[in-house]
Amino acid sequence: MDKTTDNRKVVGECPICGRPLVDGPSVDLHHLIPKTYKGKETVLIHRVCHTKIHSLFTERELYFHYNTVERLRDHPEMEKFIKWLKNKDPEFRTGNEFAKSKGRR
């Protein structure tokens, strides 16, 4: 799906938020099963979506339950996040690139 829009190379669609993925610092690879659990399968997603995932879930939670795109998207906090993000620019990034405490729910 490589195409160019306004001199930006679109390399696909984010499976988390559905917005276009623009090649560069706004995209990341996410291991559906964390590397600490020997996960190999990755999906290309927005960095902001990746940061949100790791701010909500521990690696153990990702391994045992949130190990598919569908399960990630279905979590109520992710649903709210996706709704908030849907009209943002594809290269939008927040100032917070680090995961917050995972103890909050």
Secondary structure by P-SEA (a helix, b strand, c coil): ccccccccccccccccccccccccccbbbbccccccccccbbbbbbaaaaaaaaacccaaaaacccccaaaaaacaaaaaaaaaacccccccccccccccccccc
